């Protein structure tokens, strides 16, 4: 992925991270940074999730004065990690490796909810939502590299089993991450040997919800605002087009009707607005073969008038 694709990452010092869908970072809302004195710095934000969309987690260190290891936790489950050794090196976590050349991909999915109501005496045994459900967390620690070696033993993580929850147990969670899709990847031939140093010093937390929920809770702008922003470019282009059309002279159709023919002979020429109005009204009037031949001249509008008792002229535009 090109570095431009992650230009809007939430960041702290030289570190930045983002969740990518369809090659673009998801919009982040209510980005907040909290630093504990002598402890961990946590960068938290909300992102819109859409069921059925695969996503990736990207992060980088633009300075990289010290190798670091980023470990990913999704819905409270550990989902692997990567070691960053070079500055501006983008680390990408797409899923969990289940074979030498395949990954199970991260994908937003609708929460499975049972249609059976849970009785009060069954609440104690009801399935609880996982800790940190609806959250993607990246934890970063310093790492001491001791060397490299050949991969001699393949160890793959077990995938969390999809669960069904009661309506009461969901606690406002509508999406969780599914690990069902498959991605073909290259075979890992080498491993980096070393150990983590010290405690986690930085966390990125992405709390994901459907965009409708984020808007309803005031975290994201109203959907009307989001849609109008996305279509503003189209409106500008349409406005520019209409402006160009207004600057062009109006082309009015002159219709010639003949008693001997049932056809309309059309020609175009420039006419003034009054002539255009008359032509329009005459064009709408149903014609019969008994009518006399009418020919509209471009130089002068032909308007039938009839005198009234007051000597005023009445313009008949009811054709």
N, C-alpha and C positions, 0 to 999 in steps of 0.2 A: 504494500500500500504506500502510495506516495505521501511524503510528509505533509503536503498541503491538505490532505484529507482530514488531518487531525489538528488543524490550526485553532479550533475553538475549545480545546481541552480545558477542563478545570485544572488549575496548576497550583503548586506551592514550591517556591524557589525554583530549582532547575528541573523539578519533576512535574509531569503532566500525564493525564489519563483520560480516556473517553470510551464510550460504548458505540460501536459502529454497526449500522444496519444498511444494507445495500450500498456499501462503499462510502457512506457519509456518517459523520458523528451525529448522534441524536441530540436534539436541543436540550440544554440543561437549564433548569429553573431553580430559583432560590439557592444559589450556590453560597455556602457558608463555610468558613474556616475557623476551627476552634483549636487552640493550642494550649495544652496543659503545661504548666511551668515544670520544666525538667522532664517532661514526659512526651506523649505521642501527639502529633498534629493530625487532626481529622478534617478532611475536606468532604462535605456532604452536599448532595444536590438531588433533584428529582428529574426523572426522564420519562418520556411517554413510551409505553409498551404497546405492541400490537400483536395479538395472538397469531401464530403461524409464521412470524418473522424470525429468521436466524440472526444472531448477533455475535460480535467478536469484542473482546476487550483489548485495547491498545494502551501502551504506556511507554514513556521514554524518560531519559535523564539527559538534559542538554549539556551538562557539565561532566558528569561521571568521573569525579575525583576519586571515587571508591567504588568497586564492584558492589552491586546490590542484588538481592533476590526478591522478586515480587511473587507472592502467593495469592491465589484467587479463592474466594469463598462465595458461593452462590446459594442463596436461600439457607445459609448456615452450613452448607456442605463444602468441604475442601475439594477444589477442582484443579489442582496442579499449579505450576508456576514456571517462571523463567528467570535466568540470570542475565543481568545487564552488565556488560564490560566495556562498552564504548559509548562515547557521547553521541547523542542524537540517534542512537540505534533503537528502532521501534520494535518493541516486544509485542507479540500477538498471541493471544490465547483464544482459540476457536472452539475448543471442546475438550473432551477427555479421551486420551488414547486408549483404545480397546484392543488393538492389534498392532503389529509392526508397521502397517501402512494405512491404518484407518483411525478416524476419530469419530466419536459421537458428538454432534454439534450442539451448541447452546441455542435454544429456541424458546421464545416467549409462547406460553400456552395458557389457555383458560383453565381456571381452577376447577377441578372435578368436585361437584357438590352433590350430595345425596338428596333425593327428593323426600326422604322419610324424616319426619320431625323427631328430634331427640327428646325423650321424656326427661323430666327433672331428675329422676333417680338414675338415669343413664348418663348424665352429664359427666360424672366422674370417670366413666370408662370411655367416653367419646374421644376420638382421635384429636390431639392438639396440633395446632399449626406449628411447623418447624420454627426454631429460633431464627430470627432475622429473615423471615419469609418476605419475598418481594424486594430483596436487596442484593446487589452485587458489590462485593467488597474486595479491594486490592490492598494487601498489607505489604509494606516494604521494609526490609532489614538490610543492614550491611552484610557483606559476604566475603569470606576469606577463601580465595582459590588456592588449592594445593597442587593441582595438576589436572591432566586429562587422561582418559583411558577409554579402551574399547568397551562397547556395550556387551556384556557377557550374559546378563540375565534380564529378561523382560518382566517388568512388574507393572501390572495394569490395575487401575483403581476400579472398585466396584461402583456401579451406577446406583444412585438412589432409586428406590421403587416408587412409582407413581401411587399416590394415595387419594382417597376420596374423603372429603370433610363435610361436616354438617354445616348448614347455613349459619348457625349460631357460632360455630367454631372458626369460621373464616375471618372474622374480625376486620372486615373492610378490605381484605386481600382478594383481588379478582384474577390476577395472573401469577403463575409461578414459572420456573424455567424447566423445560422439558429436555431430556437427553435421548432423543429417539432417532434423529437424522444421522446420516453417515457421510463423512468427508474423507476422500482419498488424500493421503499425505505421504511425504517422503520418509524413508526408513531412517531412524535415528541410529547412527553408527558410532558416535562418540558421546561420552558423558563428561561433565565437569565435576571434578572431585573437590570438595571443600566443606566448609561449615559456616553457618550463620553466626554473626557477631552481634552481641547485645540484643536488645529488645526491638520490637517494631517501633520505628520512629515516625512513620507516615502511613495514614490510611486514606484511601479514596472510597467513599460510599455512594453508590448510585441506587436510589430507591425508585423502583419502577412501578407505575400504575397506568391504566388506560388514560388517554388524553382527556376523555370526558370527565373522569374522576378528578384529574388535576385541575381542570377548568372549574368544576363545581366547587372545589375546595379553595379556589382563589390562588392556587399555586401557579397555574398557567393562565394566560389571557383567555378571554371568552373565545369560543370556536369561531364566532362571526369575525372577530378581529384577526384571528389566524388565517381564515380563508380570504379575508379582504386583502391582507398583506401579500398572500401568495398570488392573488390575481391582480395586484396593482400594476404590475408590468404589462399585463394584457390590456388593462384599461387605458394606460398611457399610450400604447400603440394604437388602440382604437380611436382615442382622442386625436392623435396626430393624423390618422387617416381621414377622420371626419373634417378636420381643419383644412386639409389639402383639398377635399371635395368641395368645401364651402368656397374656396378661392377660385374654383373653376367656374366659367360661365354655364348657366343652366341650358341644357339642350332640350328643347320642347318638340314634341311630335306634332306635325301638321297632318291631319287625316283628311283625305279627299274621298267623298262618297259619290258614287255614280248611280243614276236610276237604271242604267243599262247593265250594270255588273253587280254581283254580290261579293265583291272583294274590296279590301281596304288597301289603298296605296299610301305607303308611309314615306315621309321624307323628314329630314331633320334640319333645323336652322335655329339661330339664336333669336329669342324673342323676349320682350319685357315681361315683368311679373303679371300685369293685368291681362295681357294676351294669354299668358300661361293659364291663368285662372279660367278665362272664358273657354279656352280649348279643353281644359279638364272637364268643365261642366257639360260641354257639348259632346265630348267623347262618351260620357256616362249615359246620355239620353238614348233610349232605344230608337233606332231608325227603321222606317218602312220604305217600301219601294215607291210609295206615292209621294214621298218627300222630294222637294226640288234639290238639285245639285248645289251643295254648299262647299265652297272652297275658302279656306282661311288664308289670308295673305299675311306674310311676315311683317310688312311695313305698317299695317293699320288694322286694329281690331274692329271687327264688324259686330256691332251690338244693336239689337232691335229695341227700339223704345216706343212707348205710346204716350201721348199727351194726357195729362190729368186735368181736372177742373181748375186747379190752382196754377196751371202753367208750368208745374215742376216736371222734371224729367225723371222717370222711373226706369232704373236699369234692371232688366229681367235676367237674373242669373239662375233661374230655376230649371234650366235644361238638364 
